[in-house]
Amino acid sequence: MNETSSVYPAVLTIAGFDPSGGAGIQADLLTFASMGAHGCAAVTAVTVQDTANVKGYISLDPNDVAAQARSVLEDIPVQAIKLGMLGSVGVVEAVAVLLNDYPNLPVVLDPVLRAGGGGSLAEDGVLDAILNLLLPRSTLVTPNGIEARLLAPTADSLEACGHELMSLGADYVLITGGHEATPTLDNLLFHDQQLLERFSQERLPGNYHGSGCTLSAAATAALAHGLDVLNAVEEALAFTHQAIRFAYRPGLGQMVPDRLFWAREGFDAEEGLQ
């Protein structure tokens, strides 16, 4: 085995640090590992949060964020990149420059703007910077309904949001239905100016800290394993559904998806990711 060979595809997440371990970098790395990928990370911000909400955050210098990512990319043959919380316009700009130097790598953009509890995770101007600089470079964008409406404020439905985000340059758009008042969890995948697929899942009760991170990280790992976007999304949705089904409560706030659900007593491996 030579020095750069590995049994695991490498993936890079560029996102924020969550001290509770439920979301952000920690959720991404655990999901990557669970899906058989080697996870690398560049930290964009240090948040002050628990499993209920964000109380504040400190953005890192954009040059330091870019230096972290480049140190990985120049050493390890990364197969896919995930973008999570970016926090500041300067970091968005630095990441955009970085991605221009790696045009062939698939990019999964999870447009993190607010925490599940409502706290802000982005300064003014970040939304516009994401739309202008990162959306056109993204292979897959994974907003929930709230984020989709923030990104496409003139759209009058989630389907209209999907079409608007495609018109702004996104290749594939997956709008998740966790925040919608529907009996089933309906996730909408858009591509080539059309609704490509509607994935309906059982709606599980409760609120979860880090479910969006889990989904986007799982999709990134699946792309790194060589799946096409449609199959990567399908696998990521199945993985996240099982992680939520086995969610646990480590603190006083929201439940946290169990990214190692397959190691749980009571999980039927033969049943698969249903």
LONUPA-72668 format. One record per residue (C-alpha): residue number from 1; chain; x, y negated, z. Coordinates in Angstrom, 3 decimals, padded with zeros to 6 digits, m for minus. Layout:
// LONUPA-72668
<r><seq>NUM</seq><mol>A</mol><px>X</px><py>Y</py><pz>Z</pz></r>
...
This chain:
// LONUPA-72668
<r><seq>1</seq><mol>A</mol><px>000.000</px><py>000.000</py><pz>000.000</pz></r>
<r><seq>2</seq><mol>A</mol><px>001.510</px><py>m003.324</py><pz>m000.990</pz></r>
<r><seq>3</seq><mol>A</mol><px>001.422</px><py>m006.428</py><pz>001.183</pz></r>
<r><seq>4</seq><mol>A</mol><px>m001.681</px><py>m007.956</py><pz>m000.415</pz></r>
<r><seq>5</seq><mol>A</mol><px>m003.830</px><py>m004.844</py><pz>m000.711</pz></r>
<r><seq>6</seq><mol>A</mol><px>m006.780</px><py>m004.291</py><pz>001.587</pz></r>
<r><seq>7</seq><mol>A</mol><px>m009.636</px><py>m001.860</py><pz>002.024</pz></r>
<r><seq>8</seq><mol>A</mol><px>m011.899</px><py>m004.858</py><pz>002.687</pz></r>
<r><seq>9</seq><mol>A</mol><px>m012.737</px><py>m007.763</py><pz>000.352</pz></r>
<r><seq>10</seq><mol>A</mol><px>m011.820</px><py>m011.098</py><pz>001.906</pz></r>
<r><seq>11</seq><mol>A</mol><px>m014.343</px><py>m013.886</py><pz>002.400</pz></r>
<r><seq>12</seq><mol>A</mol><px>m013.887</px><py>m017.427</py><pz>003.698</pz></r>
<r><seq>13</seq><mol>A</mol><px>m016.424</px><py>m019.387</py><pz>005.709</pz></r>
<r><seq>14</seq><mol>A</mol><px>m016.106</px><py>m023.156</py><pz>006.051</pz></r>
<r><seq>15</seq><mol>A</mol><px>m018.430</px><py>m024.072</py><pz>008.907</pz></r>
<r><seq>16</seq><mol>A</mol><px>m018.866</px><py>m025.306</py><pz>012.466</pz></r>
<r><seq>17</seq><mol>A</mol><px>m017.863</px><py>m023.687</py><pz>015.766</pz></r>
<r><seq>18</seq><mol>A</mol><px>m020.731</px><py>m022.606</py><pz>018.050</pz></r>
<r><seq>19</seq><mol>A</mol><px>m019.607</px><py>m022.037</py><pz>021.660</pz></r>
<r><seq>20</seq><mol>A</mol><px>m022.697</px><py>m019.887</py><pz>022.352</pz></r>
<r><seq>21</seq><mol>A</mol><px>m021.585</px><py>m017.374</py><pz>019.717</pz></r>
<r><seq>22</seq><mol>A</mol><px>m025.005</px><py>m017.249</py><pz>018.101</pz></r>
<r><seq>23</seq><mol>A</mol><px>m024.482</px><py>m019.249</py><pz>014.905</pz></r>
<r><seq>24</seq><mol>A</mol><px>m021.814</px><py>m020.919</py><pz>012.809</pz></r>
<r><seq>25</seq><mol>A</mol><px>m018.343</px><py>m019.459</py><pz>012.421</pz></r>
<r><seq>26</seq><mol>A</mol><px>m018.924</px><py>m016.748</py><pz>015.012</pz></r>
<r><seq>27</seq><mol>A</mol><px>m022.120</px><py>m015.502</py><pz>013.351</pz></r>
<r><seq>28</seq><mol>A</mol><px>m020.430</px><py>m015.537</py><pz>009.951</pz></r>
<r><seq>29</seq><mol>A</mol><px>m017.392</px><py>m013.552</py><pz>011.045</pz></r>
<r><seq>30</seq><mol>A</mol><px>m019.457</px><py>m010.953</py><pz>012.844</pz></r>
<r><seq>31</seq><mol>A</mol><px>m021.733</px><py>m010.550</py><pz>009.813</pz></r>
<r><seq>32</seq><mol>A</mol><px>m018.747</px><py>m010.230</py><pz>007.473</pz></r>
<r><seq>33</seq><mol>A</mol><px>m017.232</px><py>m007.532</py><pz>009.658</pz></r>
<r><seq>34</seq><mol>A</mol><px>m020.517</px><py>m005.664</py><pz>009.940</pz></r>
<r><seq>35</seq><mol>A</mol><px>m020.773</px><py>m005.633</py><pz>006.142</pz></r>
<r><seq>36</seq><mol>A</mol><px>m017.244</px><py>m004.382</py><pz>005.608</pz></r>
<r><seq>37</seq><mol>A</mol><px>m015.532</px><py>m007.649</py><pz>004.673</pz></r>
<r><seq>38</seq><mol>A</mol><px>m012.431</px><py>m009.339</py><pz>006.069</pz></r>
<r><seq>39</seq><mol>A</mol><px>m013.561</px><py>m012.711</py><pz>007.401</pz></r>
<r><seq>40</seq><mol>A</mol><px>m011.445</px><py>m015.858</py><pz>007.294</pz></r>
<r><seq>41</seq><mol>A</mol><px>m012.571</px><py>m019.246</py><pz>008.614</pz></r>
<r><seq>42</seq><mol>A</mol><px>m011.940</px><py>m022.971</py><pz>008.360</pz></r>
<r><seq>43</seq><mol>A</mol><px>m013.588</px><py>m024.942</py><pz>011.170</pz></r>
<r><seq>44</seq><mol>A</mol><px>m015.319</px><py>m028.195</py><pz>010.179</pz></r>
<r><seq>45</seq><mol>A</mol><px>m016.671</px><py>m029.281</py><pz>013.552</pz></r>
<r><seq>46</seq><mol>A</mol><px>m016.736</px><py>m028.292</py><pz>017.199</pz></r>
<r><seq>47</seq><mol>A</mol><px>m020.324</px><py>m028.334</py><pz>018.426</pz></r>
<r><seq>48</seq><mol>A</mol><px>m021.679</px><py>m028.678</py><pz>021.941</pz></r>
<r><seq>49</seq><mol>A</mol><px>m024.662</px><py>m026.335</py><pz>021.918</pz></r>
<r><seq>50</seq><mol>A</mol><px>m026.351</px><py>m023.425</py><pz>023.604</pz></r>
<r><seq>51</seq><mol>A</mol><px>m028.857</px><py>m020.899</py><pz>022.278</pz></r>
<r><seq>52</seq><mol>A</mol><px>m031.641</px><py>m023.514</py><pz>022.488</pz></r>
<r><seq>53</seq><mol>A</mol><px>m030.285</px><py>m026.640</py><pz>020.783</pz></r>
<r><seq>54</seq><mol>A</mol><px>m027.320</px><py>m028.803</py><pz>019.784</pz></r>
<r><seq>55</seq><mol>A</mol><px>m026.253</px><py>m031.483</py><pz>022.249</pz></r>
<r><seq>56</seq><mol>A</mol><px>m023.513</px><py>m032.991</py><pz>020.122</pz></r>
<r><seq>57</seq><mol>A</mol><px>m020.574</px><py>m032.267</py><pz>017.873</pz></r>
<r><seq>58</seq><mol>A</mol><px>m017.107</px><py>m033.502</py><pz>016.969</pz></r>
<r><seq>59</seq><mol>A</mol><px>m016.204</px><py>m033.527</py><pz>013.291</pz></r>
<r><seq>60</seq><mol>A</mol><px>m012.668</px><py>m032.517</py><pz>012.376</pz></r>
<r><seq>61</seq><mol>A</mol><px>m010.504</px><py>m034.596</py><pz>010.085</pz></r>
<r><seq>62</seq><mol>A</mol><px>m011.308</px><py>m033.724</py><pz>006.453</pz></r>
<r><seq>63</seq><mol>A</mol><px>m007.624</px><py>m033.226</py><pz>005.659</pz></r>
<r><seq>64</seq><mol>A</mol><px>m007.324</px><py>m030.708</py><pz>008.480</pz></r>
<r><seq>65</seq><mol>A</mol><px>m010.391</px><py>m028.825</py><pz>007.252</pz></r>
<r><seq>66</seq><mol>A</mol><px>m008.948</px><py>m028.645</py><pz>003.734</pz></r>
<r><seq>67</seq><mol>A</mol><px>m005.545</px><py>m027.587</py><pz>005.086</pz></r>
<r><seq>68</seq><mol>A</mol><px>m007.119</px><py>m024.693</py><pz>007.006</pz></r>
<r><seq>69</seq><mol>A</mol><px>m008.938</px><py>m023.466</py><pz>003.909</pz></r>
<r><seq>70</seq><mol>A</mol><px>m005.939</px><py>m023.844</py><pz>001.613</pz></r>
<r><seq>71</seq><mol>A</mol><px>m003.702</px><py>m021.941</py><pz>004.018</pz></r>
<r><seq>72</seq><mol>A</mol><px>m006.077</px><py>m018.990</py><pz>003.657</pz></r>
<r><seq>73</seq><mol>A</mol><px>m006.656</px><py>m019.285</py><pz>m000.090</pz></r>
<r><seq>74</seq><mol>A</mol><px>m002.931</px><py>m019.490</py><pz>m000.853</pz></r>
<r><seq>75</seq><mol>A</mol><px>m002.244</px><py>m016.356</py><pz>001.188</pz></r>
<r><seq>76</seq><mol>A</mol><px>m005.261</px><py>m014.054</py><pz>000.853</pz></r>
<r><seq>77</seq><mol>A</mol><px>m007.153</px><py>m013.106</py><pz>m002.343</pz></r>
<r><seq>78</seq><mol>A</mol><px>m010.529</px><py>m014.420</py><pz>m001.195</pz></r>
<r><seq>79</seq><mol>A</mol><px>m013.473</px><py>m013.003</py><pz>m003.161</pz></r>
<r><seq>80</seq><mol>A</mol><px>m016.224</px><py>m015.431</py><pz>m002.077</pz></r>
<r><seq>81</seq><mol>A</mol><px>m016.697</px><py>m018.609</py><pz>m000.044</pz></r>
<r><seq>82</seq><mol>A</mol><px>m019.528</px><py>m019.541</py><pz>002.292</pz></r>
<r><seq>83</seq><mol>A</mol><px>m020.269</px><py>m023.164</py><pz>003.249</pz></r>
<r><seq>84</seq><mol>A</mol><px>m022.173</px><py>m023.869</py><pz>006.443</pz></r>
<r><seq>85</seq><mol>A</mol><px>m022.186</px><py>m026.934</py><pz>008.685</pz></r>
<r><seq>86</seq><mol>A</mol><px>m019.968</px><py>m029.615</py><pz>007.140</pz></r>
<r><seq>87</seq><mol>A</mol><px>m020.967</px><py>m032.495</py><pz>009.401</pz></r>
<r><seq>88</seq><mol>A</mol><px>m019.417</px><py>m035.511</py><pz>007.682</pz></r>
<r><seq>89</seq><mol>A</mol><px>m019.271</px><py>m037.011</py><pz>004.212</pz></r>
<r><seq>90</seq><mol>A</mol><px>m015.489</px><py>m036.848</py><pz>004.336</pz></r>
<r><seq>91</seq><mol>A</mol><px>m015.550</px><py>m033.093</py><pz>004.915</pz></r>
<r><seq>92</seq><mol>A</mol><px>m018.039</px><py>m032.616</py><pz>002.065</pz></r>
<r><seq>93</seq><mol>A</mol><px>m015.733</px><py>m034.561</py><pz>m000.235</pz></r>
<r><seq>94</seq><mol>A</mol><px>m012.675</px><py>m032.579</py><pz>000.868</pz></r>
<r><seq>95</seq><mol>A</mol><px>m014.484</px><py>m029.281</py><pz>000.321</pz></r>
<r><seq>96</seq><mol>A</mol><px>m015.623</px><py>m030.396</py><pz>m003.133</pz></r>
<r><seq>97</seq><mol>A</mol><px>m012.029</px><py>m031.114</py><pz>m004.130</pz></r>
<r><seq>98</seq><mol>A</mol><px>m010.962</px><py>m027.735</py><pz>m002.760</pz></r>
<r><seq>99</seq><mol>A</mol><px>m013.646</px><py>m025.869</py><pz>m004.722</pz></r>
<r><seq>100</seq><mol>A</mol><px>m012.587</px><py>m027.585</py><pz>m007.942</pz></r>
<r><seq>101</seq><mol>A</mol><px>m009.230</px><py>m025.828</py><pz>m007.575</pz></r>
<r><seq>102</seq><mol>A</mol><px>m010.943</px><py>m022.415</py><pz>m007.360</pz></r>
<r><seq>103</seq><mol>A</mol><px>m013.625</px><py>m022.637</py><pz>m010.055</pz></r>
<r><seq>104</seq><mol>A</mol><px>m014.097</px><py>m018.890</py><pz>m010.452</pz></r>
<r><seq>105</seq><mol>A</mol><px>m014.928</px><py>m018.071</py><pz>m006.838</pz></r>
<r><seq>106</seq><mol>A</mol><px>m018.625</px><py>m017.581</py><pz>m006.014</pz></r>
<r><seq>107</seq><mol>A</mol><px>m019.880</px><py>m020.079</py><pz>m003.431</pz></r>
<r><seq>108</seq><mol>A</mol><px>m022.850</px><py>m019.598</py><pz>m001.106</pz></r>
<r><seq>109</seq><mol>A</mol><px>m024.103</px><py>m022.905</py><pz>000.296</pz></r>
<r><seq>110</seq><mol>A</mol><px>m026.149</px><py>m022.860</py><pz>003.495</pz></r>
<r><seq>111</seq><mol>A</mol><px>m027.139</px><py>m026.544</py><pz>003.737</pz></r>
<r><seq>112</seq><mol>A</mol><px>m026.999</px><py>m026.893</py><pz>007.521</pz></r>
<r><seq>113</seq><mol>A</mol><px>m028.426</px><py>m030.278</py><pz>008.461</pz></r>
<r><seq>114</seq><mol>A</mol><px>m030.292</px><py>m029.617</py><pz>011.700</pz></r>
<r><seq>115</seq><mol>A</mol><px>m030.239</px><py>m026.996</py><pz>014.421</pz></r>
<r><seq>116</seq><mol>A</mol><px>m033.207</px><py>m024.736</py><pz>015.022</pz></r>
<r><seq>117</seq><mol>A</mol><px>m034.078</px><py>m026.822</py><pz>018.068</pz></r>
<r><seq>118</seq><mol>A</mol><px>m034.124</px><py>m029.998</py><pz>015.989</pz></r>
<r><seq>119</seq><mol>A</mol><px>m030.735</px><py>m031.501</py><pz>016.848</pz></r>
<r><seq>120</seq><mol>A</mol><px>m028.800</px><py>m033.155</py><pz>014.028</pz></r>
<r><seq>121</seq><mol>A</mol><px>m025.745</px><py>m031.413</py><pz>012.586</pz></r>
<r><seq>122</seq><mol>A</mol><px>m024.880</px><py>m033.983</py><pz>009.935</pz></r>
<r><seq>123</seq><mol>A</mol><px>m024.136</px><py>m037.683</py><pz>009.789</pz></r>
<r><seq>124</seq><mol>A</mol><px>m025.905</px><py>m040.102</py><pz>007.457</pz></r>
<r><seq>125</seq><mol>A</mol><px>m024.926</px><py>m039.562</py><pz>003.846</pz></r>
<r><seq>126</seq><mol>A</mol><px>m024.144</px><py>m035.855</py><pz>004.127</pz></r>
<r><seq>127</seq><mol>A</mol><px>m027.365</px><py>m034.795</py><pz>002.433</pz></r>
<r><seq>128</seq><mol>A</mol><px>m026.680</px><py>m036.948</py><pz>m000.644</pz></r>
<r><seq>129</seq><mol>A</mol><px>m023.044</px><py>m035.829</py><pz>m000.720</pz></r>
<r><seq>130</seq><mol>A</mol><px>m024.128</px><py>m032.170</py><pz>m000.682</pz></r>
<r><seq>131</seq><mol>A</mol><px>m026.592</px><py>m032.770</py><pz>m003.511</pz></r>
<r><seq>132</seq><mol>A</mol><px>m024.087</px><py>m034.626</py><pz>m005.669</pz></r>
<r><seq>133</seq><mol>A</mol><px>m020.842</px><py>m032.771</py><pz>m004.944</pz></r>
<r><seq>134</seq><mol>A</mol><px>m021.629</px><py>m029.233</py><pz>m003.781</pz></r>
<r><seq>135</seq><mol>A</mol><px>m024.946</px><py>m028.203</py><pz>m005.283</pz></r>
<r><seq>136</seq><mol>A</mol><px>m023.571</px><py>m028.121</py><pz>m008.856</pz></r>
<r><seq>137</seq><mol>A</mol><px>m020.701</px><py>m025.902</py><pz>m007.690</pz></r>
<r><seq>138</seq><mol>A</mol><px>m022.852</px><py>m023.436</py><pz>m005.753</pz></r>
<r><seq>139</seq><mol>A</mol><px>m023.591</px><py>m019.938</py><pz>m006.971</pz></r>
<r><seq>140</seq><mol>A</mol><px>m026.367</px><py>m019.534</py><pz>m004.407</pz></r>
<r><seq>141</seq><mol>A</mol><px>m028.049</px><py>m022.108</py><pz>m002.142</pz></r>
<r><seq>142</seq><mol>A</mol><px>m030.012</px><py>m020.773</py><pz>000.859</pz></r>
<r><seq>143</seq><mol>A</mol><px>m032.163</px><py>m023.493</py><pz>002.469</pz></r>
<r><seq>144</seq><mol>A</mol><px>m035.078</px><py>m022.707</py><pz>004.731</pz></r>
<r><seq>145</seq><mol>A</mol><px>m038.331</px><py>m024.524</py><pz>004.064</pz></r>
<r><seq>146</seq><mol>A</mol><px>m037.410</px><py>m027.493</py><pz>006.248</pz></r>
<r><seq>147</seq><mol>A</mol><px>m034.022</px><py>m027.926</py><pz>004.568</pz></r>
<r><seq>148</seq><mol>A</mol><px>m035.508</px><py>m027.475</py><pz>001.091</pz></r>
<r><seq>149</seq><mol>A</mol><px>m037.933</px><py>m030.337</py><pz>001.720</pz></r>
<r><seq>150</seq><mol>A</mol><px>m035.109</px><py>m032.550</py><pz>003.000</pz></r>
<r><seq>151</seq><mol>A</mol><px>m033.027</px><py>m031.794</py><pz>m000.096</pz></r>
<r><seq>152</seq><mol>A</mol><px>m035.976</px><py>m032.320</py><pz>m002.481</pz></r>
<r><seq>153</seq><mol>A</mol><px>m038.202</px><py>m034.874</py><pz>m000.707</pz></r>
<r><seq>154</seq><mol>A</mol><px>m040.354</px><py>m035.698</py><pz>m003.757</pz></r>
<r><seq>155</seq><mol>A</mol><px>m041.366</px><py>m032.064</py><pz>m004.329</pz></r>
<r><seq>156</seq><mol>A</mol><px>m044.908</px><py>m031.171</py><pz>m003.275</pz></r>
<r><seq>157</seq><mol>A</mol><px>m044.362</px><py>m027.433</py><pz>m002.715</pz></r>
<r><seq>158</seq><mol>A</mol><px>m041.561</px><py>m024.960</py><pz>m002.024</pz></r>
<r><seq>159</seq><mol>A</mol><px>m041.694</px><py>m023.836</py><pz>m005.658</pz></r>
<r><seq>160</seq><mol>A</mol><px>m041.252</px><py>m027.458</py><pz>m006.733</pz></r>
<r><seq>161</seq><mol>A</mol><px>m038.311</px><py>m027.735</py><pz>m004.300</pz></r>
<r><seq>162</seq><mol>A</mol><px>m036.686</px><py>m024.725</py><pz>m005.948</pz></r>
<r><seq>163</seq><mol>A</mol><px>m037.078</px><py>m026.193</py><pz>m009.423</pz></r>
<r><seq>164</seq><mol>A</mol><px>m035.721</px><py>m029.570</py><pz>m008.311</pz></r>
<r><seq>165</seq><mol>A</mol><px>m032.631</px><py>m028.015</py><pz>m006.702</pz></r>
<r><seq>166</seq><mol>A</mol><px>m031.978</px><py>m026.061</py><pz>m009.906</pz></r>
<r><seq>167</seq><mol>A</mol><px>m032.306</px><py>m029.261</py><pz>m011.925</pz></r>
<r><seq>168</seq><mol>A</mol><px>m029.619</px><py>m030.782</py><pz>m009.691</pz></r>
<r><seq>169</seq><mol>A</mol><px>m027.178</px><py>m028.045</py><pz>m010.614</pz></r>
<r><seq>170</seq><mol>A</mol><px>m027.724</px><py>m025.060</py><pz>m008.308</pz></r>
<r><seq>171</seq><mol>A</mol><px>m027.407</px><py>m021.741</py><pz>m010.142</pz></r>
<r><seq>172</seq><mol>A</mol><px>m029.549</px><py>m019.628</py><pz>m007.792</pz></r>
<r><seq>173</seq><mol>A</mol><px>m031.756</px><py>m021.026</py><pz>m005.024</pz></r>
<r><seq>174</seq><mol>A</mol><px>m033.154</px><py>m018.851</py><pz>m002.230</pz></r>
<r><seq>175</seq><mol>A</mol><px>m035.747</px><py>m020.667</py><pz>m000.100</pz></r>
<r><seq>176</seq><mol>A</mol><px>m036.444</px><py>m018.661</py><pz>003.018</pz></r>
<r><seq>177</seq><mol>A</mol><px>m039.894</px><py>m018.567</py><pz>004.564</pz></r>
<r><seq>178</seq><mol>A</mol><px>m039.155</px><py>m018.289</py><pz>008.249</pz></r>
<r><seq>179</seq><mol>A</mol><px>m040.552</px><py>m021.738</py><pz>009.072</pz></r>
<r><seq>180</seq><mol>A</mol><px>m043.711</px><py>m021.404</py><pz>006.996</pz></r>
<r><seq>181</seq><mol>A</mol><px>m047.168</px><py>m020.681</py><pz>008.409</pz></r>
<r><seq>182</seq><mol>A</mol><px>m047.746</px><py>m017.544</py><pz>006.348</pz></r>
<r><seq>183</seq><mol>A</mol><px>m048.710</px><py>m014.058</py><pz>007.553</pz></r>
<r><seq>184</seq><mol>A</mol><px>m045.715</px><py>m012.494</py><pz>005.802</pz></r>
<r><seq>185</seq><mol>A</mol><px>m042.178</px><py>m013.795</py><pz>005.467</pz></r>
<r><seq>186</seq><mol>A</mol><px>m041.987</px><py>m014.877</py><pz>001.829</pz></r>
<r><seq>187</seq><mol>A</mol><px>m038.531</px><py>m015.669</py><pz>000.453</pz></r>
<r><seq>188</seq><mol>A</mol><px>m038.387</px><py>m017.265</py><pz>m002.992</pz></r>
<r><seq>189</seq><mol>A</mol><px>m035.425</px><py>m016.760</py><pz>m005.346</pz></r>
<r><seq>190</seq><mol>A</mol><px>m035.104</px><py>m019.169</py><pz>m008.272</pz></r>
<r><seq>191</seq><mol>A</mol><px>m032.823</px><py>m018.965</py><pz>m011.295</pz></r>
<r><seq>192</seq><mol>A</mol><px>m032.776</px><py>m020.220</py><pz>m014.885</pz></r>
<r><seq>193</seq><mol>A</mol><px>m035.609</px><py>m022.684</py><pz>m014.241</pz></r>
<r><seq>194</seq><mol>A</mol><px>m038.029</px><py>m020.048</py><pz>m012.988</pz></r>
<r><seq>195</seq><mol>A</mol><px>m039.138</px><py>m018.215</py><pz>m009.884</pz></r>
<r><seq>196</seq><mol>A</mol><px>m037.106</px><py>m015.057</py><pz>m010.370</pz></r>
<r><seq>197</seq><mol>A</mol><px>m038.285</px><py>m012.979</py><pz>m007.417</pz></r>
<r><seq>198</seq><mol>A</mol><px>m040.538</px><py>m013.203</py><pz>m004.354</pz></r>
<r><seq>199</seq><mol>A</mol><px>m039.286</px><py>m011.057</py><pz>m001.478</pz></r>
<r><seq>200</seq><mol>A</mol><px>m042.002</px><py>m010.440</py><pz>001.113</pz></r>
<r><seq>201</seq><mol>A</mol><px>m041.077</px><py>m009.035</py><pz>004.517</pz></r>
<r><seq>202</seq><mol>A</mol><px>m042.819</px><py>m008.369</py><pz>007.782</pz></r>
<r><seq>203</seq><mol>A</mol><px>m042.869</px><py>m011.519</py><pz>009.896</pz></r>
<r><seq>204</seq><mol>A</mol><px>m041.244</px><py>m010.720</py><pz>013.229</pz></r>
<r><seq>205</seq><mol>A</mol><px>m042.349</px><py>m012.747</py><pz>016.283</pz></r>
<r><seq>206</seq><mol>A</mol><px>m040.054</px><py>m015.187</py><pz>018.062</pz></r>
<r><seq>207</seq><mol>A</mol><px>m037.427</px><py>m017.810</py><pz>017.288</pz></r>
<r><seq>208</seq><mol>A</mol><px>m033.875</px><py>m016.892</py><pz>016.428</pz></r>
<r><seq>209</seq><mol>A</mol><px>m030.556</px><py>m018.686</py><pz>016.775</pz></r>
<r><seq>210</seq><mol>A</mol><px>m028.280</px><py>m018.056</py><pz>013.791</pz></r>
<r><seq>211</seq><mol>A</mol><px>m030.640</px><py>m016.239</py><pz>011.425</pz></r>
<r><seq>212</seq><mol>A</mol><px>m029.830</px><py>m018.579</py><pz>008.521</pz></r>
<r><seq>213</seq><mol>A</mol><px>m026.109</px><py>m018.151</py><pz>009.094</pz></r>
<r><seq>214</seq><mol>A</mol><px>m026.577</px><py>m014.389</py><pz>009.127</pz></r>
<r><seq>215</seq><mol>A</mol><px>m028.443</px><py>m014.402</py><pz>005.819</pz></r>
<r><seq>216</seq><mol>A</mol><px>m026.004</px><py>m016.623</py><pz>003.944</pz></r>
<r><seq>217</seq><mol>A</mol><px>m022.973</px><py>m014.792</py><pz>005.359</pz></r>
<r><seq>218</seq><mol>A</mol><px>m024.480</px><py>m011.431</py><pz>004.398</pz></r>
<r><seq>219</seq><mol>A</mol><px>m025.074</px><py>m012.674</py><pz>000.848</pz></r>
<r><seq>220</seq><mol>A</mol><px>m021.478</px><py>m013.903</py><pz>000.668</pz></r>
<r><seq>221</seq><mol>A</mol><px>m020.134</px><py>m010.527</py><pz>001.809</pz></r>
<r><seq>222</seq><mol>A</mol><px>m022.336</px><py>m008.724</py><pz>m000.710</pz></r>
<r><seq>223</seq><mol>A</mol><px>m021.034</px><py>m010.929</py><pz>m003.534</pz></r>
<r><seq>224</seq><mol>A</mol><px>m017.482</px><py>m010.191</py><pz>m002.385</pz></r>
<r><seq>225</seq><mol>A</mol><px>m018.254</px><py>m006.490</py><pz>m002.719</pz></r>
<r><seq>226</seq><mol>A</mol><px>m019.118</px><py>m007.098</py><pz>m006.374</pz></r>
<r><seq>227</seq><mol>A</mol><px>m022.917</px><py>m007.200</py><pz>m006.299</pz></r>
<r><seq>228</seq><mol>A</mol><px>m024.731</px><py>m009.558</py><pz>m008.640</pz></r>
<r><seq>229</seq><mol>A</mol><px>m026.700</px><py>m012.382</py><pz>m007.052</pz></r>
<r><seq>230</seq><mol>A</mol><px>m030.109</px><py>m010.694</py><pz>m007.204</pz></r>
<r><seq>231</seq><mol>A</mol><px>m028.857</px><py>m007.521</py><pz>m005.506</pz></r>
<r><seq>232</seq><mol>A</mol><px>m026.725</px><py>m009.518</py><pz>m003.048</pz></r>
<r><seq>233</seq><mol>A</mol><px>m029.804</px><py>m011.490</py><pz>m001.980</pz></r>
<r><seq>234</seq><mol>A</mol><px>m031.870</px><py>m008.327</py><pz>m001.634</pz></r>
<r><seq>235</seq><mol>A</mol><px>m029.205</px><py>m006.686</py><pz>000.530</pz></r>
<r><seq>236</seq><mol>A</mol><px>m028.714</px><py>m009.834</py><pz>002.617</pz></r>
<r><seq>237</seq><mol>A</mol><px>m032.445</px><py>m010.151</py><pz>003.304</pz></r>
<r><seq>238</seq><mol>A</mol><px>m032.637</px><py>m006.500</py><pz>004.364</pz></r>
<r><seq>239</seq><mol>A</mol><px>m029.577</px><py>m006.859</py><pz>006.607</pz></r>
<r><seq>240</seq><mol>A</mol><px>m030.935</px><py>m010.021</py><pz>008.246</pz></r>
<r><seq>241</seq><mol>A</mol><px>m034.364</px><py>m008.483</py><pz>008.788</pz></r>
<r><seq>242</seq><mol>A</mol><px>m032.826</px><py>m005.578</py><pz>010.671</pz></r>
<r><seq>243</seq><mol>A</mol><px>m030.549</px><py>m007.906</py><pz>012.646</pz></r>
<r><seq>244</seq><mol>A</mol><px>m033.615</px><py>m009.884</py><pz>013.723</pz></r>
<r><seq>245</seq><mol>A</mol><px>m035.609</px><py>m006.743</py><pz>014.471</pz></r>
<r><seq>246</seq><mol>A</mol><px>m032.904</px><py>m005.758</py><pz>016.978</pz></r>
<r><seq>247</seq><mol>A</mol><px>m032.357</px><py>m009.324</py><pz>018.256</pz></r>
<r><seq>248</seq><mol>A</mol><px>m031.420</px><py>m009.858</py><pz>021.902</pz></r>
<r><seq>249</seq><mol>A</mol><px>m031.435</px><py>m012.815</py><pz>024.280</pz></r>
<r><seq>250</seq><mol>A</mol><px>m027.948</px><py>m013.528</py><pz>025.692</pz></r>
<r><seq>251</seq><mol>A</mol><px>m028.985</px><py>m016.729</py><pz>027.447</pz></r>
<r><seq>252</seq><mol>A</mol><px>m031.970</px><py>m018.908</py><pz>028.320</pz></r>
<r><seq>253</seq><mol>A</mol><px>m032.749</px><py>m020.070</py><pz>024.791</pz></r>
<r><seq>254</seq><mol>A</mol><px>m033.523</px><py>m018.356</py><pz>021.521</pz></r>
<r><seq>255</seq><mol>A</mol><px>m032.979</px><py>m014.749</py><pz>020.572</pz></r>
<r><seq>256</seq><mol>A</mol><px>m029.787</px><py>m013.955</py><pz>018.632</pz></r>
<r><seq>257</seq><mol>A</mol><px>m029.800</px><py>m011.526</py><pz>015.676</pz></r>
<r><seq>258</seq><mol>A</mol><px>m027.866</px><py>m008.336</py><pz>016.338</pz></r>
<r><seq>259</seq><mol>A</mol><px>m025.407</px><py>m008.167</py><pz>013.453</pz></r>
<r><seq>260</seq><mol>A</mol><px>m024.256</px><py>m004.768</py><pz>014.728</pz></r>
<r><seq>261</seq><mol>A</mol><px>m027.763</px><py>m003.306</py><pz>014.768</pz></r>
<r><seq>262</seq><mol>A</mol><px>m026.551</px><py>m000.169</py><pz>013.020</pz></r>
<r><seq>263</seq><mol>A</mol><px>m024.517</px><py>000.705</py><pz>016.112</pz></r>
<r><seq>264</seq><mol>A</mol><px>m027.588</px><py>000.433</py><pz>018.355</pz></r>
<r><seq>265</seq><mol>A</mol><px>m029.158</px><py>003.454</py><pz>019.966</pz></r>
<r><seq>266</seq><mol>A</mol><px>m032.517</px><py>003.845</py><pz>018.303</pz></r>
<r><seq>267</seq><mol>A</mol><px>m031.452</px><py>002.737</py><pz>014.829</pz></r>
<r><seq>268</seq><mol>A</mol><px>m032.208</px><py>005.436</py><pz>012.283</pz></r>
<r><seq>269</seq><mol>A</mol><px>m029.403</px><py>005.392</py><pz>009.703</pz></r>
<r><seq>270</seq><mol>A</mol><px>m031.379</px><py>007.631</py><pz>007.396</pz></r>
<r><seq>271</seq><mol>A</mol><px>m034.161</px><py>005.072</py><pz>007.359</pz></r>
<r><seq>272</seq><mol>A</mol><px>m031.754</px><py>002.598</py><pz>005.773</pz></r>
<r><seq>273</seq><mol>A</mol><px>m032.284</px><py>m001.169</py><pz>005.595</pz></r>
<r><seq>274</seq><mol>A</mol><px>m036.056</px><py>m001.164</py><pz>005.162</pz></r>
